[in-house]
Amino acid sequence: MLQVSMTVAEYLFILAGLVMVGNGIILYGRRTSDWTGVLKMFYNRIGMSAAEFKWYRLGVAALVLGVIIRIVNLTFWPS
């Protein structure tokens, strides 16, 4: 039962993280109309609003948590 719930949590955190990062990117792109600046978001600093930054960082945190849960799953239940 715990293995199933951990697997579901892993996928939910990764999916939620992707959605949140995507939301932050879309908000930035709509506000600035600079869709090439979206590529700079991953390696350079760009001027993001507070809402865009919040979504982006929450998404990254959720992705990291999903990866940590994945590592725990593979450690305790290798299959």
C-alpha positions as CSV (number, residue, x, y, z in Angstrom):
1,M,0.0,0.0,0.0
2,L,2.8,2.4,0.9
3,Q,4.6,1.6,-2.3
4,V,1.5,2.4,-4.4
5,S,0.9,5.7,-2.6
6,M,4.6,6.7,-3.0
7,T,4.5,6.0,-6.7
8,V,1.3,8.0,-7.1
9,A,2.8,10.9,-5.1
10,E,5.9,10.8,-7.2
11,Y,4.0,11.2,-10.5
12,L,1.7,13.8,-9.0
13,F,4.6,16.0,-7.8
14,I,6.4,15.7,-11.1
15,L,3.2,16.5,-13.1
16,A,2.3,19.4,-10.8
17,G,5.9,20.7,-11.1
18,L,5.7,20.6,-14.9
19,V,2.4,22.4,-14.9
20,M,3.6,25.1,-12.4
21,V,6.8,25.7,-14.4
22,G,4.8,25.9,-17.6
23,N,2.4,28.3,-16.0
24,G,5.2,30.6,-15.0
25,I,6.7,30.5,-18.5
26,I,3.3,31.2,-20.1
27,L,2.7,34.1,-17.8
28,Y,6.1,35.6,-18.6
29,G,5.6,35.1,-22.3
30,R,2.1,36.7,-22.3
31,R,3.3,39.7,-20.3
32,T,6.4,40.5,-22.3
33,S,5.4,38.9,-25.7
34,D,9.1,37.8,-25.8
35,W,8.9,34.1,-26.3
36,T,12.6,33.9,-27.1
37,G,13.2,35.2,-23.5
38,V,11.6,31.9,-22.3
39,L,14.8,30.1,-23.4
40,K,16.9,32.6,-21.3
41,M,14.9,31.7,-18.2
42,F,16.8,28.5,-17.8
43,Y,20.4,29.9,-17.9
44,N,20.2,33.7,-17.5
45,R,18.4,36.1,-15.3
46,I,15.4,37.8,-16.7
47,G,12.9,40.2,-15.2
48,M,10.1,38.2,-13.9
49,S,7.1,39.5,-12.0
50,A,6.4,38.2,-8.5
51,A,3.6,35.9,-9.7
52,E,5.7,34.4,-12.5
53,F,8.7,33.9,-10.2
54,K,6.4,32.2,-7.6
55,W,5.0,29.7,-10.1
56,Y,8.4,29.0,-11.5
57,R,10.0,28.3,-8.1
58,L,7.1,26.3,-6.8
59,G,7.3,24.2,-9.9
60,V,11.0,23.6,-9.5
61,A,10.5,22.7,-5.9
62,A,7.7,20.2,-6.8
63,L,10.0,18.7,-9.5
64,V,12.8,18.3,-7.0
65,L,10.5,16.7,-4.5
66,G,9.2,14.3,-7.1
67,V,12.8,13.3,-8.0
68,I,13.6,12.7,-4.3
69,I,10.5,10.5,-3.9
70,R,11.6,8.6,-7.0
71,I,15.0,8.0,-5.4
72,V,13.3,6.8,-2.2
73,N,11.0,4.5,-4.2
74,L,14.0,3.0,-6.1
75,T,15.9,2.6,-2.8
76,F,13.2,0.8,-0.8
77,W,11.3,-1.0,-3.6
78,P,13.6,-1.7,-6.5
79,S,11.8,-3.5,-9.3
